[in-house]
Amino acid sequence: MNKPFSQACENNKAPILAQLQRIFKNTEQVLEIGSGTGQHAAFFAPRLPHLLWQTSDLPANHDGIELWLQEAQCDTLLPPLSLDIGEPWPVSQPDGMFTANTLHIVSEALVEAFFAGVSEHLPLHGQLCIYGPFKYQGQFTSASNAQFDAMLKQRDPRSGIREQQWLVALAKQAGLTLIDDVAMPANNQLLHFERTKR
């Protein structure tokens, strides 16, 4: 089996890392929800040596993630957990969570389940980072994002680029406060939340 590869991961990994080094500077363990190919984990974990990086995804993606982890040879990088965001999460209380390019792939119901899982497992003062494209007041931030949204909906009508304000509202219900909304390359954003209420 060849390692799975995402060009988008290669393009965005350095800018994301620059933000994570700041946001996770006092974090001990990060749960990555939807590790995908495993490229992000293999790049981030060796460069965030003070924390444990826990990968997770649906079982179908585990073999590919494992190939990237084997190549990284990093003691702080943990093999993938089987995690379906719509089912009970097999985790305790990591003090950091990260997800990239996931919420526009799943249904609205699973986005709500994502925040329910965060609410259950992220402790007080824990940090959550969500990377991807978002809409603002119903508007796409670029023509390419509008085209991407149309492609997503053609493939799965339940998917699509999410409204930032809706995500912030769901986060607030889960006890999270938006700390920062950072503009990233290629019309993406990094939303940084902190758990401020139980």
matplotlib code that plots the C-alpha trace (Angstrom):
import matplotlib.pyplot as plt

x = [0.0, 1.3, 1.0, -2.1, -1.3, -3.1, -1.6, -3.8, -2.1, 1.3, 0.2, -1.3, 0.8, 3.4, 0.9, -1.2, 1.8, 2.8, -0.7, -0.6, 2.8, 1.2, -2.2, -1.0, 2.1, 0.7, -1.2, -0.2, -2.3, -4.1, -6.8, -6.9, -10.4, -10.4, -6.7, -7.3, -4.1, -2.0, 0.2, -0.7, 0.0, 3.3, 4.3, 3.0, 3.9, 7.7, 7.5, 5.3, 7.5, 6.0, 2.7, 1.2, -0.6, -3.5, -4.6, -8.2, -10.4, -12.8, -11.1, -11.0, -8.3, -6.1, -3.7, -2.8, -2.3, -0.1, 2.2, 2.8, 3.3, 5.9, 7.8, 7.7, 9.3, 8.0, 7.5, 4.8, 2.7, 0.0, -1.6, -5.2, -8.2, -11.4, -13.6, -16.9, -18.1, -21.7, -20.9, -19.5, -15.8, -13.2, -11.2, -10.9, -10.1, -7.4, -6.7, -6.4, -8.4, -7.7, -9.6, -8.9, -11.1, -13.8, -16.9, -17.7, -17.5, -20.0, -23.7, -25.1, -26.2, -22.6, -21.3, -23.7, -22.5, -18.9, -19.6, -21.5, -18.4, -16.1, -18.5, -18.3, -14.5, -12.7, -11.9, -12.2, -9.5, -8.9, -8.2, -10.0, -8.8, -10.9, -9.3, -11.1, -13.2, -16.2, -19.0, -19.7, -23.2, -24.1, -21.3, -18.3, -14.9, -13.9, -15.3, -13.2, -14.9, -18.3, -17.3, -15.9, -19.2, -21.1, -18.8, -19.3, -23.1, -23.1, -21.2, -23.3, -26.2, -25.8, -22.2, -21.1, -19.0, -20.4, -21.5, -18.9, -21.6, -23.5, -20.3, -19.6, -23.2, -22.8, -19.5, -21.1, -23.7, -20.8, -19.2, -16.6, -15.6, -14.2, -10.7, -9.5, -10.5, -7.3, -7.2, -5.1, -3.8, -6.0, -9.2, -9.2, -9.6, -8.4, -11.0, -9.5, -11.9, -11.3, -13.5, -14.7, -17.8, -18.7]
y = [0.0, 3.4, 6.3, 8.4, 11.9, 15.2, 18.2, 20.5, 19.1, 19.8, 23.4, 24.3, 22.4, 25.1, 28.0, 25.8, 24.8, 28.4, 28.9, 25.6, 26.4, 29.5, 28.0, 24.7, 26.0, 24.9, 21.9, 18.3, 16.1, 16.9, 14.8, 15.2, 14.4, 13.1, 12.6, 11.8, 10.8, 11.3, 14.0, 16.7, 14.5, 13.3, 17.0, 18.6, 16.1, 16.2, 20.0, 20.1, 17.8, 19.0, 17.3, 13.9, 13.9, 11.4, 10.6, 9.4, 8.6, 6.0, 2.5, 2.6, 5.4, 3.8, 1.9, 5.1, 7.0, 4.3, 4.5, 8.2, 7.6, 4.9, 7.3, 10.1, 7.8, 10.1, 8.9, 11.5, 10.5, 8.0, 5.4, 6.2, 5.6, 4.5, 7.6, 8.2, 11.7, 10.5, 7.7, 7.7, 9.0, 6.5, 9.2, 10.6, 14.3, 15.7, 19.3, 20.2, 19.2, 19.9, 19.2, 20.2, 20.1, 18.0, 20.0, 20.7, 17.0, 15.7, 16.4, 19.3, 16.6, 15.4, 18.9, 19.2, 15.8, 17.0, 19.9, 17.5, 15.3, 18.4, 19.5, 16.0, 15.5, 18.9, 20.0, 23.6, 25.8, 23.2, 24.6, 23.7, 24.5, 24.1, 24.7, 25.0, 27.2, 29.0, 31.3, 34.7, 36.0, 33.7, 34.8, 32.7, 34.4, 33.6, 32.4, 29.2, 28.4, 28.8, 26.4, 24.0, 24.2, 23.3, 20.4, 19.1, 19.4, 17.6, 14.7, 14.7, 17.2, 17.0, 18.4, 22.0, 24.9, 25.9, 29.3, 30.6, 32.2, 28.9, 27.1, 29.8, 29.4, 25.7, 26.2, 28.6, 26.0, 23.6, 26.0, 27.3, 30.9, 32.0, 33.4, 34.1, 33.7, 33.7, 34.2, 31.5, 30.9, 29.8, 31.3, 29.2, 30.2, 28.8, 29.1, 29.0, 28.3, 27.8, 25.9, 28.6, 26.9, 23.4]
z = [0.0, -0.9, 1.6, 0.9, -0.1, 0.0, -1.7, 0.4, 3.5, 2.1, 1.2, 4.5, 7.1, 7.8, 8.3, 10.6, 12.6, 13.2, 14.8, 16.8, 18.3, 19.9, 20.8, 22.1, 23.9, 27.4, 26.1, 27.1, 24.8, 21.5, 20.0, 16.2, 15.0, 11.4, 10.8, 7.1, 5.4, 8.6, 7.0, 9.4, 12.4, 11.0, 10.4, 13.6, 16.3, 15.9, 15.9, 19.1, 21.2, 24.5, 23.8, 22.8, 19.5, 19.3, 15.8, 15.1, 12.2, 10.8, 10.6, 6.8, 7.0, 9.7, 7.4, 5.6, 8.8, 10.2, 7.1, 7.8, 11.5, 10.8, 8.6, 11.2, 13.9, 16.7, 20.2, 21.0, 18.0, 18.9, 16.6, 15.4, 17.5, 15.8, 16.1, 14.5, 15.6, 15.6, 18.1, 21.6, 21.5, 22.9, 24.7, 28.2, 28.5, 26.1, 26.9, 23.2, 20.1, 16.4, 13.2, 9.7, 6.6, 8.2, 9.0, 5.4, 4.5, 7.1, 7.5, 9.7, 12.2, 12.5, 13.0, 15.9, 17.1, 16.8, 19.3, 21.6, 21.7, 22.3, 25.1, 26.7, 26.5, 26.4, 30.0, 31.3, 29.7, 27.0, 23.5, 20.2, 16.7, 13.6, 10.2, 6.9, 4.7, 6.2, 5.1, 6.8, 6.9, 4.1, 1.8, 0.6, 1.1, -2.5, -5.9, -5.5, -2.2, -3.8, -6.5, -3.9, -2.0, -5.2, -5.8, -2.3, -2.5, -5.8, -4.2, -1.0, -0.6, 3.2, 3.1, 2.3, 3.7, 7.0, 8.3, 10.8, 13.0, 13.3, 14.4, 17.0, 18.3, 18.6, 20.3, 22.8, 23.6, 24.3, 26.8, 24.3, 23.6, 20.3, 21.1, 17.5, 13.9, 11.9, 8.1, 6.5, 3.0, 0.1, 1.6, 4.8, 8.4, 11.7, 14.5, 18.0, 20.9, 24.6, 27.0, 29.4, 30.9, 32.0]

ax = plt.figure().add_subplot(projection="3d")
ax.plot(x, y, z, "-o")
ax.set_aspect("equal")
plt.show()
